[in-house]
Amino acid sequence: MERSKVQLASAGAKDLFLEYCSNSSVHGVRYFGCRERSICEKFWWVVVFVLSVGSCAMLILKTYQKWDQTPVIVSFNEKSTPVWQIPFPAVTICPQTKVKSEILNFSRDYDEFTSMDGDELEGFNRTDYLLTMMQLCERTFYAIVLYGGDSLPNKTSSKSYASIVREMSLPMYEMMEFCVIRSEVQFCRDIFSHTMTEEGICVSFNLLAASELLRTEVIQSIDPYLSGKRKSPHWSLEHGYSPEATLNSYPYRTLGPGYSAGLSLLLLSSNEDLDYLCRGPVQAFKVLLHTSAEYPQVSRKFVHVPMDQEVTIAVKPQMVTTTEGLRSYTPERRQCFFNNERYLQFFKIYTQDNCELECLTNYTLARCGCVKFSMMYTNGTAVCETNQINCILNAENDLLEMDVLGHQDQQANFRAQCNCLPACTSIQYDAEITQTDFDWLKWTQAIKIPLDNTTGLHVARLGIYFKEAQFMTSKRSELYGLTDFLANCGGLLGLCMGVSLLSLVELCYFCTVRPFSLWRKQKRAEVDAGNLKYDEVPGITLLSMAVKGD
């Protein structure tokens, strides 16, 4: 009985397969069950069909890998963007002269400091100023003069290094004058604010306030990092200026290209305050162009403005945006973060540079047990002494090497854990620099500007402006969306096998609906056959009933 059921099922499956082959729309399948074909012909068609399926599968696999691994393409936008749609670059200026000579003459005091013994150092009242200034020196000073500085004493006073830097830094009015923005003369103190950087106290233009850029509720509040208070309610990095923004909305924007539409100012320095031991042979100003939502890291990339020179910077913006269709992708696939996807401990706004600064801070803390005074840190975090400066520099070098080393060891994983992908909306300001002599003395005499004392005074002029009225933006968009992937798969299936969506429906039909239909048909036939036998011998039932009755 069981054997007959198996035989019936096998015969039914064979009949179903032959029916599918004779009716299938897939190319080549109908030859499998054709009774007029010889075994050799059927075998040939089977081999061709298998090769077609294999080729199609390989091509679909490659298409899937391309869709999975490179789903995003960066291309130029269809239209150019006017410069008034983006902020004028934030400008951070750091003087090479860090302190007035009346407060600290570094070369003289350092020689005096190194010649003293322990007892004499107790009476040296400029130790803390000197130790603080050493943290602002060029790397050549540590390598050639200081030799690491591990034997230096700790700071003696309870003042923080940041407060000492602020105390001895140059006043803003002594280093800059005659600030002009969009052809309007402004007081420099009205448009510039102080910023704490690794270069000491610098001044910044068009930078967001601390309440908008930093997580002030997390960061220590004793030594403020930013002094600016201007708010930017009508601008964000991802969405740009809102429709409510006016021409005077913050951050500033220019109305067009050219020198007159940009920013210009005079930078002042004095021979008396120059020091070549700490800051090296180049006495100038360092200028950094960055976005308003980015905390300045001047030592990484800057432009020098030498004394008695005029430097003009023609800016060419580079902007990358991301289409909304990529929000459903993971950051790893699209290779960027939207602002709400990546939380930073110290910053409210995500940018790649902000993330890398936070990464450097965390690694320095892990490696040295402390952070540099200019880094963000929470209450209770130790600030490195000057005798730990070598550890700070080594931590920065180690972090750079991790990009090359990759994941070869556990230490290199720290860089990967930072996960500092680019922001999905980013702006960079490329600079074309022109430099020429600036005969400021004859110029001031010609326009009759009264100067009390010009002995030892050096004046430089800086001008920053957009080079062109419009620029081309780049855009991240889908290279292969799900629809494109399915269309490519359908094209390959049609090319290799003649398969369409209805062919798949047809296959599902013969695997599910058709067997069930045949099974019901067979059951109905069995019932009909039993009824037929019953009708042919009606007396049997009556006879059996009569027998039971007796």
C-alpha positions in Angstrom: 0.0 0.0 0.0 2.8 2.4 1.0 4.7 1.5 -2.1 1.8 2.2 -4.4 1.4 5.7 -2.7 5.1 6.4 -3.4 4.8 5.3 -6.9 1.7 7.4 -7.4 3.4 10.5 -5.9 6.5 9.9 -8.1 4.4 9.5 -11.2 2.5 12.7 -10.3 5.6 14.7 -9.7 7.0 13.5 -13.1 3.8 14.4 -14.9 3.9 17.8 -13.1 7.5 18.4 -14.2 6.7 17.4 -17.8 3.7 19.7 -17.8 5.9 22.6 -16.5 8.5 21.9 -19.1 6.0 21.9 -21.9 4.4 25.2 -20.7 7.3 27.1 -19.2 8.3 30.5 -20.7 11.9 30.0 -19.5 14.2 29.5 -22.5 15.3 25.9 -23.1 13.2 24.2 -20.4 10.6 22.9 -22.8 13.2 20.6 -24.4 13.7 18.8 -21.1 10.4 17.0 -21.2 9.8 16.8 -25.0 9.2 13.1 -25.8 10.3 13.6 -29.4 13.8 14.6 -28.3 16.6 12.0 -27.9 18.5 11.6 -24.6 21.6 13.2 -26.3 19.6 16.3 -27.2 18.1 16.6 -23.7 21.5 16.3 -22.2 22.9 19.0 -24.4 20.1 21.4 -23.4 20.6 20.6 -19.7 24.3 21.5 -20.0 23.5 24.7 -21.8 20.8 25.6 -19.3 23.2 24.9 -16.3 25.9 27.1 -17.9 23.4 29.9 -18.5 22.2 29.7 -14.9 25.8 29.7 -13.6 26.8 32.7 -15.7 23.7 34.6 -14.7 24.4 33.8 -11.0 28.0 35.1 -11.2 26.9 38.3 -12.9 24.1 38.9 -10.4 26.7 38.3 -7.6 29.0 40.9 -9.0 26.1 43.3 -9.3 25.1 42.7 -5.7 28.7 43.3 -4.5 28.7 46.6 -6.4 25.4 47.6 -5.0 26.5 46.5 -1.5 30.0 47.9 -1.4 29.8 51.1 -3.5 26.2 52.2 -3.4 27.1 55.9 -3.3 28.5 58.2 -5.9 29.8 61.7 -5.5 29.1 63.8 -8.5 28.7 67.5 -9.4 25.4 69.1 -8.7 23.2 70.1 -11.7 23.3 73.8 -10.8 26.0 76.1 -9.4 25.6 77.6 -6.0 25.9 81.4 -5.4 28.4 82.3 -2.6 25.7 84.2 -0.6 24.0 80.9 0.2 27.0 79.8 2.4 28.7 81.6 5.2 31.8 83.6 4.7 34.7 81.5 6.1 35.4 81.7 9.8 38.9 83.3 10.2 41.1 82.4 13.1 44.3 84.5 13.5 47.1 83.6 15.9 50.1 85.9 16.5 53.5 84.3 16.7 54.3 86.8 19.4 52.6 85.3 22.4 53.5 87.7 25.2 54.6 91.2 25.8 58.3 91.5 26.6 57.4 93.5 29.7 55.8 90.4 31.1 58.2 87.8 29.9 61.3 87.9 27.7 61.4 84.3 26.9 65.0 84.0 25.5 66.5 85.9 28.4 64.4 84.3 31.1 64.9 80.8 29.7 68.7 81.2 29.9 68.4 82.5 33.4 66.1 79.7 34.3 68.3 76.9 33.0 71.4 78.3 34.8 69.7 78.2 38.2 69.9 75.4 40.8 67.0 74.3 43.0 67.4 76.9 45.7 67.7 79.8 43.2 64.5 78.6 41.4 62.4 79.2 44.4 63.1 82.9 44.1 62.5 83.1 40.4 59.0 84.7 40.1 58.5 84.0 36.4 58.6 80.2 36.5 54.9 79.7 35.8 55.0 82.2 32.9 58.0 80.4 31.5 56.6 76.9 31.9 53.3 78.1 30.3 55.1 79.7 27.4 57.1 76.5 26.8 53.8 74.7 25.9 53.3 77.2 23.1 56.7 76.8 21.5 57.3 75.3 18.1 58.3 71.6 17.9 61.9 72.5 17.0 62.3 74.0 20.4 61.4 70.7 22.1 63.6 68.7 19.8 66.7 71.0 19.7 66.6 73.0 22.9 64.4 71.4 25.5 65.2 67.7 24.7 61.7 66.6 25.8 61.6 68.6 29.1 61.0 65.6 31.4 63.1 67.2 34.1 61.2 70.5 34.3 59.4 71.3 37.5 55.7 71.5 37.9 53.8 74.8 38.0 54.0 76.4 41.4 50.8 78.5 41.6 47.2 77.3 41.7 46.3 79.2 38.5 45.5 77.0 35.5 47.7 77.1 32.4 44.8 78.4 30.4 44.3 81.3 32.8 48.0 82.2 32.7 47.9 82.1 28.9 45.0 84.4 28.9 46.7 86.7 31.4 49.9 87.1 29.5 48.5 87.1 25.9 48.5 90.3 23.7 45.4 92.5 23.9 43.3 92.4 20.7 43.7 96.1 20.2 47.5 95.8 20.1 47.5 93.3 17.3 44.8 94.3 14.9 43.3 97.5 13.5 41.1 98.9 10.8 38.8 95.9 10.3 36.6 96.2 7.2 33.8 93.8 6.3 31.7 94.2 3.1 33.3 97.7 2.7 32.1 98.8 6.1 34.7 99.8 8.7 34.0 98.0 12.0 35.6 97.9 15.4 37.7 94.8 15.5 36.5 93.9 18.9 32.9 93.9 17.6 33.4 91.2 15.0 36.3 89.2 16.5 36.3 87.1 19.6 39.0 85.3 21.6 39.5 81.5 21.1 41.6 79.2 23.1 43.7 77.0 20.8 46.9 74.9 20.9 48.7 78.1 19.8 47.4 80.0 22.8 44.9 82.8 22.7 43.8 83.6 19.1 41.1 85.7 17.7 38.3 84.4 15.5 35.8 86.0 13.1 32.4 84.4 12.1 32.8 81.5 14.6 29.7 80.2 16.4 29.2 80.9 20.1 30.2 78.4 22.7 26.5 77.7 23.6 25.9 76.6 20.0 29.1 74.8 19.2 30.2 73.2 22.5 28.4 71.1 25.1 28.9 73.6 27.9 27.1 71.5 30.4 29.8 68.8 30.1 33.0 70.8 29.6 34.7 72.5 32.5 33.6 76.1 32.9 36.5 77.6 34.8 38.5 78.5 31.7 36.2 79.4 28.8 37.3 78.3 25.3 35.3 80.9 23.3 34.3 84.4 24.2 31.9 85.1 21.3 28.2 85.5 22.1 26.7 86.0 18.6 23.9 83.4 18.0 23.0 81.9 14.6 19.2 81.1 14.8 18.8 81.2 11.0 21.7 78.9 10.0 22.8 75.3 10.4 25.5 73.4 8.6 23.1 70.8 7.2 20.3 73.1 6.1 22.1 76.4 5.4 20.3 79.7 5.9 16.6 79.6 6.6 14.0 81.7 4.6 13.8 84.0 7.6 17.5 84.9 7.4 18.4 88.5 6.5 21.5 89.9 4.9 22.9 90.7 8.3 22.2 87.2 9.8 25.0 85.5 11.7 27.3 83.9 10.6 28.2 86.7 8.1 27.9 86.1 4.4 29.0 88.1 1.5 26.9 89.3 -1.4 29.3 88.6 -4.1 33.0 88.1 -5.1 35.8 90.5 -4.9 38.0 92.2 -2.4 35.5 94.9 -1.5 32.9 92.3 -0.6 35.2 90.4 1.8 37.2 91.0 5.0 40.3 93.0 5.4 42.3 94.2 8.4 45.7 95.4 9.6 47.9 93.2 11.8 50.4 94.8 14.1 53.6 93.5 15.8 56.5 95.1 17.6 60.2 94.3 17.5 60.4 94.4 21.2 58.0 91.4 21.6 59.6 89.2 19.0 61.2 86.0 20.3 63.1 83.6 18.0 64.0 80.9 20.6 60.4 79.8 21.3 58.7 80.5 18.0 61.5 79.9 15.5 62.8 82.0 12.6 59.4 82.9 11.1 57.8 85.8 12.8 54.4 86.3 11.4 50.7 85.6 12.0 49.1 82.3 11.4 45.7 82.4 9.6 43.2 79.5 9.4 40.1 79.4 7.3 37.4 77.0 8.5 33.6 76.7 8.8 31.7 78.5 11.5 30.7 75.1 13.1 34.3 73.9 13.3 36.6 74.4 16.3 39.9 75.8 15.0 43.1 73.7 15.0 45.6 76.3 13.8 48.7 74.1 13.9 47.3 71.6 11.4 46.7 73.9 8.4 47.4 77.6 8.2 48.5 80.5 6.0 51.5 82.7 7.1 51.0 86.5 7.0 54.6 87.8 7.3 55.5 91.2 8.7 55.4 94.2 6.4 53.6 92.2 3.7 50.1 92.2 2.2 48.5 88.8 1.8 45.3 88.4 -0.1 43.4 85.1 0.0 41.0 84.4 -2.8 38.6 81.7 -1.5 37.1 78.9 -3.6 34.5 77.0 -1.6 34.2 73.2 -1.8 30.9 72.0 -0.6 29.6 68.4 -0.4 25.9 67.7 0.3 24.0 64.4 0.6 20.6 63.5 -0.8 17.7 62.6 1.5 17.5 59.2 -0.2 20.7 58.2 1.5 19.4 58.6 5.1 18.1 55.1 5.1 21.6 53.8 4.4 24.0 53.1 7.2 26.8 55.6 7.8 29.4 53.0 6.8 27.7 52.4 3.4 27.3 56.1 2.6 30.6 57.0 4.3 29.4 60.1 6.1 27.4 61.1 9.2 24.3 63.2 9.5 24.5 65.5 12.5 22.0 63.5 14.6 23.7 60.2 13.9 27.1 60.7 15.6 27.2 62.0 19.2 30.3 63.9 20.3 31.1 64.3 23.9 32.3 67.9 23.7 30.6 69.3 20.5 27.0 69.8 19.6 27.8 69.9 15.8 29.4 67.0 14.1 32.2 67.7 11.7 35.2 65.5 10.9 37.7 67.9 12.4 35.6 68.3 15.6 35.5 64.5 15.9 39.3 64.2 15.3 40.0 66.8 17.9 37.9 64.9 20.4 39.7 61.7 19.4 43.1 63.3 20.0 41.9 64.5 23.4 40.7 61.1 24.5 43.8 59.4 23.2 46.1 61.9 25.0 44.1 61.3 28.2 44.4 57.5 27.8 48.1 57.6 27.0 49.4 60.4 29.3 46.7 60.5 32.0 46.1 64.2 31.3 45.2 66.6 28.5 46.7 69.7 27.1 45.3 72.9 28.6 43.8 73.9 25.2 41.8 70.7 24.8 38.2 70.2 26.0 37.9 68.3 29.2 35.4 67.6 32.0 35.7 68.7 35.6 38.2 66.5 37.4 40.3 65.7 34.4 44.0 66.3 35.0 45.8 69.0 32.9 49.3 68.1 31.7 52.3 69.8 33.2 55.0 71.2 30.9 57.3 68.3 31.8 54.7 66.0 30.1 54.7 67.9 26.8 56.8 65.1 25.2 54.0 62.6 25.9 51.4 65.0 24.3 53.5 65.3 21.2 54.0 61.5 21.0 50.3 60.9 21.4 49.6 63.2 18.4 52.2 61.4 16.3 50.9 57.9 17.4 47.4 58.9 16.3 48.6 59.9 12.9 50.5 56.6 12.5 47.4 54.7 13.2 45.9 55.8 9.9 48.7 53.9 8.2 49.0 51.0 10.5 45.3 50.2 10.3 44.3 47.4 12.6 47.6 45.5 13.0 47.4 45.7 16.8 45.1 46.7 19.6 46.6 50.1 19.9 45.7 50.9 16.3 42.1 50.1 17.1 41.8 53.4 19.0 41.8 55.3 15.8 39.1 53.1 14.4 37.0 53.5 17.5 36.9 57.2 16.9 35.0 56.6 13.7 35.5 60.1 12.3 33.8 59.9 9.0 33.2 63.1 7.1 30.0 65.0 7.8 27.2 64.5 5.2 27.2 68.2 4.6 30.6 69.8 4.7 32.3 73.0 3.5 35.9 73.6 2.9 37.6 76.8 1.8 40.4 76.4 -0.7 42.8 79.4 -0.8 44.7 81.1 -3.6 47.3 83.2 -1.9 49.0 86.4 -3.2 51.7 88.1 -1.3 53.5 91.5 -1.9 55.4 94.1 0.0 53.2 96.5 2.1 54.8 99.9 2.5 52.5 100.8 5.3 54.5 103.8 6.5 54.2 105.7 3.3 50.5 104.7 3.0 49.7 106.0 6.5 51.5 109.2 5.7 49.6 109.6 2.4 46.2 109.2 4.0 47.3 111.2 7.1 46.8 108.7 9.8 48.4 110.0 13.0 50.9 107.6 14.5 52.5 108.3 17.9 55.5 106.0 17.6 56.5 103.8 14.7 59.9 102.7 15.9 60.1 98.9 15.7 56.5 98.7 14.5 55.6 96.2 11.8 52.2 96.2 10.0 50.8 93.6 7.7 47.5 93.7 5.8 45.3 90.7 5.3 42.5 90.5 2.7 40.1 87.6 2.3 37.3 87.4 -0.3 35.5 84.9 -2.6 37.1 84.5 -6.0 33.9 83.9 -8.0 30.2 84.6 -7.6 29.2 81.0 -7.9 30.8 77.6 -7.3 30.1 74.0 -8.2 29.0 71.8 -5.3 29.3 68.1 -5.1 26.5 65.7 -4.1 26.4 62.2 -2.6 23.6 60.2 -4.2 22.6 56.6 -4.9 24.8 54.9 -7.5 22.6 51.8 -7.3 19.4 51.9 -5.4 17.2 48.9 -4.7 15.2 49.6 -7.9 18.4 49.8 -10.0 19.6 46.5 -8.4 16.4 44.7 -9.2 16.3 46.1 -12.7 19.9 44.9 -13.4 19.0 41.5 -12.0 16.0 41.3 -14.2 18.0 42.3 -17.3 20.6 39.6 -16.6 18.0 37.0 -16.0 16.3 38.0 -19.3 19.6 38.0 -21.2 20.8 34.6 -20.0 17.5 32.7 -19.5 14.7 34.7 -20.8 13.3 35.0 -17.3 10.8 37.7 -16.3 8.8 38.3 -13.1 5.9 36.3 -14.6 8.3 33.4 -15.1 9.0 33.3 -11.4 5.3 33.5 -10.7 4.8 30.6 -13.1 7.4 28.6 -11.2 5.8 29.3 -7.9 2.4 28.3 -9.4 3.7 24.9 -10.5 5.4 24.4 -7.1 2.4 25.3 -4.9 -1.0 25.9 -6.6 -0.8 23.3 -9.3 0.1 20.3 -7.1 -2.7 21.2 -4.7 -5.1 21.5 -7.6 -4.1 18.1 -8.9 -4.4 16.6 -5.5 -7.9 17.9 -5.0 -8.8 16.7 -8.5 -7.5 13.2 -7.7 -9.5 13.1 -4.4 -12.6 14.2 -6.2 -12.0 11.4 -8.8 -11.6 8.8 -6.1 -14.9 9.9 -4.5 -16.7 9.8 -7.8 -15.3 6.4 -8.5 -16.6 5.1 -5.1 -20.0 6.5 -5.8 -20.1 4.9 -9.2 -19.4 1.4 -7.7 -22.2 2.0 -5.1 -24.7 2.9 -7.8 -23.9 -0.3 -9.8 -24.9 -2.7 -6.9 -27.7 -1.1 -4.9 -29.1 -4.3 -3.5 -26.0 -5.0 -1.4 -26.9 -2.4 1.2 -30.5 -3.5 1.4 -29.5 -7.1 1.8 -27.0 -6.3 4.5 -29.6 -4.4 6.4 -32.1 -7.2 6.2 -29.4 -9.6 7.5 -28.7 -7.4 10.5 -32.4 -7.1 11.1 -32.8 -10.9 11.4 
